[in-house]
Amino acid sequence: MSTTYSTTYKVEDGRTLSATFADRNDRDGFEVSLGMYRVNLGPITEAVFRQYVERFKGEWTELDT
């Protein structure tokens, strides 16, 4: 059995996206980085979300809202 770590985030247009990571540190780094981006640079778009998921070796999906 493999453990995965996931998180969800509501992006600028109101959709909720989910990201899954194989490592807890990648998930935590992803969450911290998104928070810092939002505070310093503005709203999180889908493109930004996807860029950070890729940077932290995760996979993303869109959840039904």
C-alpha positions as CSV (number, residue, x, y, z in Angstrom):
1,M,0.0,0.0,0.0
2,S,1.3,3.4,-1.0
3,T,0.6,6.5,1.0
4,T,-0.2,9.7,-0.8
5,Y,-0.7,13.2,0.5
6,S,-3.3,15.5,-1.0
7,T,-4.6,19.0,-0.7
8,T,-7.3,21.1,-2.4
9,Y,-7.3,24.7,-3.4
10,K,-10.0,27.1,-4.7
11,V,-8.4,29.0,-7.7
12,E,-9.2,32.5,-8.8
13,D,-12.2,31.5,-11.0
14,G,-13.9,29.6,-8.2
15,R,-13.1,26.1,-9.2
16,T,-11.6,23.7,-6.7
17,L,-8.5,21.8,-7.8
18,S,-6.8,18.9,-6.0
19,A,-3.2,18.0,-5.9
20,T,-1.7,14.7,-4.8
21,F,1.9,14.1,-3.8
22,A,3.9,11.0,-3.0
23,D,5.9,12.8,-0.3
24,R,4.5,14.8,2.6
25,N,7.3,17.3,2.3
26,D,6.4,18.0,-1.3
27,R,2.8,18.6,-0.3
28,D,3.8,20.9,2.5
29,G,6.3,22.8,0.3
30,F,3.5,23.2,-2.3
31,E,1.1,24.6,0.3
32,V,3.6,27.0,1.7
33,S,4.7,28.2,-1.7
34,L,1.1,28.8,-2.9
35,G,0.5,30.8,0.3
36,M,3.5,33.0,-0.2
37,Y,2.6,33.5,-3.9
38,R,-0.9,34.6,-3.0
39,V,0.3,37.1,-0.4
40,N,3.1,38.6,-2.5
41,L,1.9,38.3,-6.1
42,G,-1.8,37.9,-6.1
43,P,-4.6,35.4,-6.8
44,I,-3.8,31.8,-7.7
45,T,-4.9,30.9,-11.2
46,E,-5.1,27.4,-12.6
47,A,-1.8,28.0,-14.5
48,V,0.0,29.0,-11.2
49,F,-1.5,26.0,-9.4
50,R,-0.4,23.6,-12.1
51,Q,3.1,25.1,-12.2
52,Y,3.6,24.6,-8.5
53,V,2.1,21.1,-8.6
54,E,4.7,20.2,-11.2
55,R,7.5,21.9,-9.3
56,F,6.8,19.7,-6.3
57,K,6.4,16.5,-8.3
58,G,2.6,16.1,-7.8
59,E,-0.4,15.4,-9.9
60,W,-3.5,17.5,-10.1
61,T,-7.2,17.1,-10.9
62,E,-10.3,19.3,-11.0
63,L,-12.9,18.5,-8.4
64,D,-16.6,18.8,-9.2
65,T,-18.0,21.9,-7.6
